[in-house]
Amino acid sequence: MLKSFNYRYEVNGLDEDGEKIPDIPVVYLVLETKRGRARGPAVLDTGFDGGIYPNIQVVRILEGLKPVKTKRIENPLYEPVVCEIFKVKASLVHPKLDHTIPLGKVNVYVPVEPEHLSDEVLVGREIINKLKLKLNGTWVNVEFPEV
């Protein structure tokens, strides 16, 4: 039997010419470390090879922790970006915040240069490729096997 969560796309707004920008498929994540917890929406980004690309709220729960390695990743907006990679306990949370599905330990890619931080948390293919997703332009459906 499968359990599923449905997440409504986030509205992206208008570009500088007043044209509508396509809405954004998101899921809701909880990331936990010894230092704390970060919870909120995360953009599904098939263009990112890694697990999680953080915003400042995620970086705060990693302060003082030791990265498992350093890796250079390609970024189409900048030159290659050097990131410290941290292993973090992650879960998907239901939009009503009443159920969670553990994802286990995931890689969080923290850029060494703060100007390369994202405004949004991004979920990349390291995680996306392990999920059964259905996208329809309005809703993201994520299915999980019952445990």
C-alpha positions as CSV (number, residue, x, y, z in Angstrom):
1,M,0.0,0.0,0.0
2,L,1.3,3.5,-0.9
3,K,1.1,6.6,1.2
4,S,1.3,9.9,-0.8
5,F,1.7,13.6,-0.1
6,N,0.4,16.4,-2.4
7,Y,2.1,19.7,-2.4
8,R,0.7,22.8,-4.3
9,Y,3.2,24.5,-6.6
10,E,4.4,27.9,-5.3
11,V,3.4,30.9,-7.4
12,N,6.4,32.5,-9.1
13,G,5.0,35.8,-10.2
14,L,5.9,38.0,-13.1
15,D,9.1,38.8,-14.9
16,E,10.4,42.3,-15.7
17,D,8.2,42.4,-18.9
18,G,5.1,41.6,-16.9
19,E,4.9,38.0,-18.3
20,K,3.9,35.2,-15.9
21,I,6.8,33.0,-14.8
22,P,5.9,29.3,-14.5
23,D,5.0,28.2,-11.0
24,I,7.5,26.2,-9.0
25,P,7.2,22.5,-7.9
26,V,8.1,22.2,-4.2
27,V,8.1,19.7,-1.4
28,Y,8.4,20.4,2.3
29,L,11.6,19.3,4.0
30,V,12.8,18.9,7.6
31,L,16.6,18.9,8.0
32,E,18.0,18.0,11.4
33,T,21.5,18.2,13.0
34,K,22.8,18.2,16.5
35,R,22.7,22.0,16.3
36,G,19.0,22.4,15.3
37,R,16.3,21.9,12.8
38,A,15.3,23.7,9.5
39,R,11.9,23.2,8.1
40,G,10.2,24.6,5.0
41,P,9.5,24.4,1.3
42,A,12.2,23.2,-1.1
43,V,12.3,23.6,-4.9
44,L,12.5,20.4,-7.0
45,D,15.5,21.2,-9.2
46,T,16.4,18.5,-11.8
47,G,19.3,20.8,-12.9
48,F,21.1,20.3,-9.6
49,D,23.1,17.0,-9.4
50,G,23.5,17.0,-5.7
51,G,21.1,16.4,-2.7
52,I,20.3,19.7,-1.0
53,Y,21.6,23.2,-1.9
54,P,20.9,25.3,1.1
55,N,19.7,28.8,2.0
56,I,21.0,30.7,5.1
57,Q,18.5,29.0,7.5
58,V,19.9,25.6,6.6
59,V,23.5,26.8,6.9
60,R,22.8,28.0,10.4
61,I,22.0,24.4,11.6
62,L,25.4,23.3,10.2
63,E,27.6,25.9,11.9
64,G,30.4,24.2,13.9
65,L,29.8,20.8,12.3
66,K,32.5,19.1,10.2
67,P,32.0,18.5,6.5
68,V,32.5,15.0,5.2
69,K,34.3,16.3,2.1
70,T,34.7,19.3,-0.3
71,K,33.6,19.1,-3.9
72,R,33.5,21.5,-6.8
73,I,30.2,21.6,-8.6
74,E,29.2,23.2,-11.9
75,N,26.9,26.2,-11.7
76,P,25.5,27.7,-14.9
77,L,25.3,31.2,-13.3
78,Y,28.8,31.3,-12.0
79,E,32.2,29.7,-12.4
80,P,32.4,26.3,-10.7
81,V,31.4,26.5,-7.0
82,V,33.4,24.9,-4.2
83,C,31.1,23.3,-1.6
84,E,31.6,21.6,1.7
85,I,29.3,18.6,1.9
86,F,27.5,17.7,5.1
87,K,25.5,14.6,5.9
88,V,22.1,15.6,7.4
89,K,19.1,13.7,8.6
90,A,16.2,14.6,6.3
91,S,12.4,14.0,6.1
92,L,9.6,15.0,3.8
93,V,6.8,16.5,5.8
94,H,3.1,16.7,4.9
95,P,1.9,20.2,4.0
96,K,-0.3,20.1,7.2
97,L,2.8,19.2,9.2
98,D,1.1,16.2,10.7
99,H,3.1,13.3,9.0
100,T,6.7,12.8,8.0
101,I,8.5,10.4,5.8
102,P,12.2,9.8,6.6
103,L,14.6,10.2,3.7
104,G,17.6,9.1,5.8
105,K,21.0,11.0,5.6
106,V,21.3,13.3,2.6
107,N,24.2,15.4,1.3
108,V,23.9,19.2,1.8
109,Y,26.2,21.2,-0.5
110,V,27.2,24.4,1.2
111,P,29.1,26.8,-1.0
112,V,32.4,28.1,0.6
113,E,31.7,31.6,-0.8
114,P,28.5,32.9,0.9
115,E,27.5,34.9,-2.2
116,H,26.7,31.6,-3.9
117,L,24.0,30.7,-1.3
118,S,20.5,30.3,-2.7
119,D,17.4,32.2,-1.5
120,E,15.5,28.9,-1.7
121,V,16.4,25.4,-0.6
122,L,16.9,23.2,-3.7
123,V,16.3,19.5,-3.8
124,G,18.5,17.9,-6.5
125,R,18.6,14.6,-8.4
126,E,20.4,12.7,-5.6
127,I,17.1,12.8,-3.8
128,I,14.6,13.3,-6.7
129,N,15.7,10.1,-8.4
130,K,14.8,8.1,-5.3
131,L,11.2,9.4,-5.2
132,K,8.1,8.6,-7.2
133,L,6.9,12.0,-8.3
134,K,4.0,13.1,-10.4
135,L,3.9,16.8,-11.6
136,N,0.9,18.4,-13.3
137,G,1.7,22.1,-13.2
138,T,-0.4,22.7,-10.1
139,W,0.4,19.8,-7.7
140,V,3.4,17.6,-6.9
141,N,2.4,14.1,-5.8
142,V,5.0,12.1,-3.9
143,E,4.3,8.4,-3.3
144,F,5.9,6.3,-0.6
145,P,5.6,2.6,0.1
146,E,3.9,1.8,3.5
147,V,6.4,0.6,6.0
